Amino acid sequence: MNDSIKKMLRITEKDLMITEVSYETLQKKKTLVVDAVLSPTPRACRSCGSTVVDGNGKAIIVKNG
């Protein structure tokens, strides 16, 4: 199932493991939310060097669009 979801979303990253798929209402719109884990955990964005960390110190990568 993991590979089918990745194909449908056109995600080519081999090291990305989808953990949950759900619908949430964000800004009054029903939105598909895909939670995933990238292993090994990246230290920073390959393109810009930015690091985003949540309140627990865990790295977060957000892709919009």
Distance bins in CASP14 RR format, pairs under 12 A and 6 or more apart:
PFRMAT RR
TARGET T0000
AUTHOR 0000-0000-0000
RMODE 2
METHOD distances of the structure
MODEL  1
1 7 0 0 0 0 0 1 0 0 0 0 0
1 8 0 0 0 0 0 1 0 0 0 0 0
1 17 0 0 0 0 0 1 0 0 0 0 0
1 18 0 0 0 0 1 0 0 0 0 0 0
1 19 0 0 0 0 0 1 0 0 0 0 0
1 20 0 0 0 0 0 1 0 0 0 0 0
1 21 0 0 0 0 1 0 0 0 0 0 0
2 8 0 0 0 0 0 1 0 0 0 0 0
2 9 0 0 0 0 0 1 0 0 0 0 0
2 11 0 0 0 0 0 1 0 0 0 0 0
2 13 0 0 0 0 0 1 0 0 0 0 0
2 14 0 0 0 0 0 1 0 0 0 0 0
2 15 0 0 0 0 0 1 0 0 0 0 0
2 16 0 0 0 0 1 0 0 0 0 0 0
2 17 1 0 0 1 0 0 0 0 0 0 0
2 18 1 0 1 0 0 0 0 0 0 0 0
2 19 0 0 0 0 1 0 0 0 0 0 0
2 20 0 0 0 0 0 1 0 0 0 0 0
2 21 0 0 0 0 1 0 0 0 0 0 0
2 34 0 0 0 0 0 1 0 0 0 0 0
2 36 0 0 0 0 1 0 0 0 0 0 0
2 37 0 0 0 0 0 1 0 0 0 0 0
3 9 0 0 0 0 0 1 0 0 0 0 0
3 11 0 0 0 0 1 0 0 0 0 0 0
3 12 0 0 0 0 0 1 0 0 0 0 0
3 13 0 0 0 0 0 1 0 0 0 0 0
3 14 0 0 0 0 0 1 0 0 0 0 0
3 16 0 0 0 0 0 1 0 0 0 0 0
3 17 0 0 0 0 0 1 0 0 0 0 0
3 18 0 0 0 0 1 0 0 0 0 0 0
4 11 0 0 0 0 0 1 0 0 0 0 0
4 18 0 0 0 0 1 0 0 0 0 0 0
4 21 0 0 0 0 0 1 0 0 0 0 0
5 11 0 0 0 0 1 0 0 0 0 0 0
5 16 0 0 0 0 0 1 0 0 0 0 0
5 17 0 0 0 0 0 1 0 0 0 0 0
5 18 1 0 1 0 0 0 0 0 0 0 0
5 19 0 0 0 0 0 1 0 0 0 0 0
5 20 0 0 0 0 0 1 0 0 0 0 0
5 21 1 0 0 1 0 0 0 0 0 0 0
5 32 0 0 0 0 0 1 0 0 0 0 0
5 34 1 0 0 1 0 0 0 0 0 0 0
5 35 0 0 0 0 0 1 0 0 0 0 0
5 36 0 0 0 0 1 0 0 0 0 0 0
6 12 1 0 0 1 0 0 0 0 0 0 0
6 13 1 0 0 1 0 0 0 0 0 0 0
6 14 0 0 0 0 1 0 0 0 0 0 0
6 15 0 0 0 0 0 1 0 0 0 0 0
6 16 1 0 0 1 0 0 0 0 0 0 0
6 17 0 0 0 0 1 0 0 0 0 0 0
6 18 1 0 0 1 0 0 0 0 0 0 0
6 21 0 0 0 0 0 1 0 0 0 0 0
6 34 0 0 0 0 1 0 0 0 0 0 0
6 36 0 0 0 0 1 0 0 0 0 0 0
7 18 0 0 0 0 0 1 0 0 0 0 0
8 18 0 0 0 0 0 1 0 0 0 0 0
8 21 0 0 0 0 0 1 0 0 0 0 0
8 32 0 0 0 0 0 1 0 0 0 0 0
8 34 0 0 0 0 0 1 0 0 0 0 0
9 16 0 0 0 0 0 1 0 0 0 0 0
9 18 0 0 0 0 1 0 0 0 0 0 0
9 21 0 0 0 0 1 0 0 0 0 0 0
9 32 0 0 0 0 1 0 0 0 0 0 0
9 33 0 0 0 0 0 1 0 0 0 0 0
9 34 1 0 0 1 0 0 0 0 0 0 0
9 36 0 0 0 0 0 1 0 0 0 0 0
9 63 0 0 0 0 1 0 0 0 0 0 0
9 65 0 0 0 0 0 1 0 0 0 0 0
10 63 0 0 0 0 0 1 0 0 0 0 0
10 65 0 0 0 0 0 1 0 0 0 0 0
11 17 0 0 0 0 0 1 0 0 0 0 0
11 18 0 0 0 0 1 0 0 0 0 0 0
11 34 0 0 0 0 1 0 0 0 0 0 0
11 36 0 0 0 0 1 0 0 0 0 0 0
11 38 0 0 0 0 0 1 0 0 0 0 0
11 61 0 0 0 0 0 1 0 0 0 0 0
11 63 0 0 0 0 1 0 0 0 0 0 0
11 65 0 0 0 0 0 1 0 0 0 0 0
13 36 0 0 0 0 1 0 0 0 0 0 0
13 37 0 0 0 0 0 1 0 0 0 0 0
13 38 1 0 0 1 0 0 0 0 0 0 0
13 39 0 0 0 0 0 1 0 0 0 0 0
13 42 0 0 0 0 0 1 0 0 0 0 0
13 46 0 0 0 0 0 1 0 0 0 0 0
13 61 0 0 0 0 0 1 0 0 0 0 0
13 63 0 0 0 0 0 1 0 0 0 0 0
14 38 0 0 0 0 0 1 0 0 0 0 0
14 39 0 0 0 0 0 1 0 0 0 0 0
14 40 0 0 0 0 0 1 0 0 0 0 0
15 36 0 0 0 0 1 0 0 0 0 0 0
15 37 0 0 0 0 1 0 0 0 0 0 0
15 38 1 0 1 0 0 0 0 0 0 0 0
15 39 1 0 1 0 0 0 0 0 0 0 0
15 40 1 0 0 1 0 0 0 0 0 0 0
15 41 0 0 0 0 1 0 0 0 0 0 0
15 42 0 0 0 0 1 0 0 0 0 0 0
15 61 0 0 0 0 0 1 0 0 0 0 0
16 34 0 0 0 0 1 0 0 0 0 0 0
16 35 0 0 0 0 0 1 0 0 0 0 0
16 36 1 0 1 0 0 0 0 0 0 0 0
16 37 1 0 0 1 0 0 0 0 0 0 0
16 38 1 0 1 0 0 0 0 0 0 0 0
16 39 0 0 0 0 1 0 0 0 0 0 0
16 40 0 0 0 0 0 1 0 0 0 0 0
16 41 0 0 0 0 0 1 0 0 0 0 0
16 42 0 0 0 0 0 1 0 0 0 0 0
16 61 0 0 0 0 1 0 0 0 0 0 0
16 63 0 0 0 0 0 1 0 0 0 0 0
17 34 0 0 0 0 0 1 0 0 0 0 0
17 35 0 0 0 0 0 1 0 0 0 0 0
17 36 1 0 0 1 0 0 0 0 0 0 0
17 37 1 0 1 0 0 0 0 0 0 0 0
17 38 1 0 0 1 0 0 0 0 0 0 0
17 39 1 0 0 1 0 0 0 0 0 0 0
17 40 0 0 0 0 0 1 0 0 0 0 0
17 41 0 0 0 0 0 1 0 0 0 0 0
18 32 0 0 0 0 0 1 0 0 0 0 0
18 33 0 0 0 0 0 1 0 0 0 0 0
18 34 1 0 0 1 0 0 0 0 0 0 0
18 35 1 0 0 1 0 0 0 0 0 0 0
18 36 1 0 1 0 0 0 0 0 0 0 0
18 37 0 0 0 0 1 0 0 0 0 0 0
18 38 0 0 0 0 0 1 0 0 0 0 0
19 33 0 0 0 0 0 1 0 0 0 0 0
19 34 0 0 0 0 1 0 0 0 0 0 0
19 35 1 0 1 0 0 0 0 0 0 0 0
19 36 1 0 1 0 0 0 0 0 0 0 0
19 37 1 0 1 0 0 0 0 0 0 0 0
19 38 0 0 0 0 0 1 0 0 0 0 0
19 39 0 0 0 0 0 1 0 0 0 0 0
20 32 0 0 0 0 0 1 0 0 0 0 0
20 33 0 0 0 0 1 0 0 0 0 0 0
20 34 1 0 0 1 0 0 0 0 0 0 0
20 35 1 0 1 0 0 0 0 0 0 0 0
20 36 0 0 0 0 1 0 0 0 0 0 0
20 37 0 0 0 0 0 1 0 0 0 0 0
21 31 0 0 0 0 0 1 0 0 0 0 0
21 32 1 0 0 1 0 0 0 0 0 0 0
21 33 1 0 0 1 0 0 0 0 0 0 0
21 34 1 0 1 0 0 0 0 0 0 0 0
21 35 1 0 0 1 0 0 0 0 0 0 0
21 36 0 0 0 0 1 0 0 0 0 0 0
22 30 0 0 0 0 0 1 0 0 0 0 0
22 31 0 0 0 0 1 0 0 0 0 0 0
22 32 1 0 0 1 0 0 0 0 0 0 0
22 33 1 0 1 0 0 0 0 0 0 0 0
22 34 0 0 0 0 1 0 0 0 0 0 0
22 35 1 0 0 1 0 0 0 0 0 0 0
23 29 0 0 0 0 0 1 0 0 0 0 0
23 30 1 0 1 0 0 0 0 0 0 0 0
23 31 1 0 0 1 0 0 0 0 0 0 0
23 32 1 0 0 1 0 0 0 0 0 0 0
23 33 1 0 0 1 0 0 0 0 0 0 0
23 34 0 0 0 0 0 1 0 0 0 0 0
24 30 1 0 0 1 0 0 0 0 0 0 0
24 31 1 0 1 0 0 0 0 0 0 0 0
24 32 0 0 0 0 1 0 0 0 0 0 0
24 33 1 0 1 0 0 0 0 0 0 0 0
24 34 0 0 0 0 0 1 0 0 0 0 0
24 35 0 0 0 0 0 1 0 0 0 0 0
25 31 1 0 0 1 0 0 0 0 0 0 0
25 32 0 0 0 0 0 1 0 0 0 0 0
25 33 0 0 0 0 0 1 0 0 0 0 0
26 32 0 0 0 0 0 1 0 0 0 0 0
26 33 0 0 0 0 1 0 0 0 0 0 0
26 64 0 0 0 0 0 1 0 0 0 0 0
31 64 0 0 0 0 0 1 0 0 0 0 0
31 65 0 0 0 0 0 1 0 0 0 0 0
32 65 0 0 0 0 0 1 0 0 0 0 0
33 62 0 0 0 0 0 1 0 0 0 0 0
33 63 0 0 0 0 0 1 0 0 0 0 0
33 64 0 0 0 0 0 1 0 0 0 0 0
34 61 0 0 0 0 0 1 0 0 0 0 0
34 62 0 0 0 0 0 1 0 0 0 0 0
34 63 0 0 0 0 1 0 0 0 0 0 0
34 64 0 0 0 0 0 1 0 0 0 0 0
34 65 0 0 0 0 0 1 0 0 0 0 0
35 60 0 0 0 0 0 1 0 0 0 0 0
35 61 0 0 0 0 0 1 0 0 0 0 0
35 62 0 0 0 0 0 1 0 0 0 0 0
36 60 0 0 0 0 0 1 0 0 0 0 0
36 61 0 0 0 0 1 0 0 0 0 0 0
36 62 0 0 0 0 0 1 0 0 0 0 0
36 63 0 0 0 0 1 0 0 0 0 0 0
37 58 0 0 0 0 0 1 0 0 0 0 0
37 59 0 0 0 0 0 1 0 0 0 0 0
37 60 0 0 0 0 0 1 0 0 0 0 0
37 61 0 0 0 0 0 1 0 0 0 0 0
38 45 0 0 0 0 0 1 0 0 0 0 0
38 46 0 0 0 0 0 1 0 0 0 0 0
38 58 0 0 0 0 0 1 0 0 0 0 0
38 59 0 0 0 0 1 0 0 0 0 0 0
38 60 0 0 0 0 0 1 0 0 0 0 0
38 61 1 0 0 1 0 0 0 0 0 0 0
38 63 0 0 0 0 0 1 0 0 0 0 0
39 59 0 0 0 0 0 1 0 0 0 0 0
40 59 0 0 0 0 0 1 0 0 0 0 0
41 51 0 0 0 0 0 1 0 0 0 0 0
41 53 0 0 0 0 0 1 0 0 0 0 0
41 57 0 0 0 0 0 1 0 0 0 0 0
41 58 0 0 0 0 1 0 0 0 0 0 0
41 59 1 0 1 0 0 0 0 0 0 0 0
41 60 0 0 0 0 0 1 0 0 0 0 0
41 61 0 0 0 0 1 0 0 0 0 0 0
42 49 0 0 0 0 1 0 0 0 0 0 0
42 50 0 0 0 0 0 1 0 0 0 0 0
42 51 0 0 0 0 1 0 0 0 0 0 0
42 52 0 0 0 0 0 1 0 0 0 0 0
42 53 0 0 0 0 0 1 0 0 0 0 0
42 58 0 0 0 0 0 1 0 0 0 0 0
42 59 1 0 0 1 0 0 0 0 0 0 0
42 60 0 0 0 0 0 1 0 0 0 0 0
42 61 1 0 0 1 0 0 0 0 0 0 0
43 49 0 0 0 0 1 0 0 0 0 0 0
43 50 0 0 0 0 0 1 0 0 0 0 0
43 51 1 0 0 1 0 0 0 0 0 0 0
43 52 0 0 0 0 0 1 0 0 0 0 0
43 53 0 0 0 0 0 1 0 0 0 0 0
43 59 1 0 0 1 0 0 0 0 0 0 0
43 61 0 0 0 0 0 1 0 0 0 0 0
44 50 1 0 0 1 0 0 0 0 0 0 0
44 51 1 0 1 0 0 0 0 0 0 0 0
44 52 0 0 0 0 1 0 0 0 0 0 0
44 53 0 0 0 0 0 1 0 0 0 0 0
44 59 0 0 0 0 1 0 0 0 0 0 0
44 61 0 0 0 0 0 1 0 0 0 0 0
45 51 1 0 0 1 0 0 0 0 0 0 0
45 52 0 0 0 0 1 0 0 0 0 0 0
45 59 0 0 0 0 0 1 0 0 0 0 0
45 60 0 0 0 0 0 1 0 0 0 0 0
45 61 1 0 0 1 0 0 0 0 0 0 0
45 62 0 0 0 0 0 1 0 0 0 0 0
45 63 0 0 0 0 0 1 0 0 0 0 0
46 61 0 0 0 0 0 1 0 0 0 0 0
47 61 0 0 0 0 0 1 0 0 0 0 0
47 63 0 0 0 0 0 1 0 0 0 0 0
48 61 0 0 0 0 0 1 0 0 0 0 0
49 59 0 0 0 0 0 1 0 0 0 0 0
49 61 0 0 0 0 0 1 0 0 0 0 0
50 59 0 0 0 0 0 1 0 0 0 0 0
50 60 0 0 0 0 0 1 0 0 0 0 0
50 61 0 0 0 0 1 0 0 0 0 0 0
50 62 0 0 0 0 0 1 0 0 0 0 0
51 57 0 0 0 0 0 1 0 0 0 0 0
51 58 0 0 0 0 0 1 0 0 0 0 0
51 59 1 0 0 1 0 0 0 0 0 0 0
51 60 0 0 0 0 1 0 0 0 0 0 0
51 61 0 0 0 0 1 0 0 0 0 0 0
52 58 0 0 0 0 1 0 0 0 0 0 0
52 59 1 0 0 1 0 0 0 0 0 0 0
52 60 1 0 1 0 0 0 0 0 0 0 0
52 61 1 0 0 1 0 0 0 0 0 0 0
52 62 1 0 0 1 0 0 0 0 0 0 0
52 63 0 0 0 0 0 1 0 0 0 0 0
53 59 1 0 1 0 0 0 0 0 0 0 0
53 60 1 0 0 1 0 0 0 0 0 0 0
53 61 0 0 0 0 0 1 0 0 0 0 0
54 60 1 0 1 0 0 0 0 0 0 0 0
54 61 0 0 0 0 0 1 0 0 0 0 0
54 62 0 0 0 0 0 1 0 0 0 0 0
END
